[in-house]
């Protein structure tokens, strides 16, 4: 126990696994794209009916109406606070001004 009291842990090492990048594959893909463009071949994407949305920040809240709006959430929070204050005032009144707890 005393030995562990003075022990300080070592530093944590930063480890990152590098991503593999193949310049030959990039060059080959670009060449294929240019050839297909020259021949008029069109690649169809699998989900072409939905638009691409690169930034999904905040879309979980605003996407569907399953979440409460901020106004209704604020009203519920205010209502809860009023109930807590009322119960606390009642307990304090019973504790200090009545013989209920005596």
Secondary structure, 3 states (H helix, E strand, C coil): CHHHHCCCCCCCCCCCCCCCCCHHHHHHHHHHHHHHHHHCCCCCCCCCCCCCCCCCCCHHHHCCCCCCCHHHHHHHHHHHHHHHHHHHHHHHHHHHHCCCCC
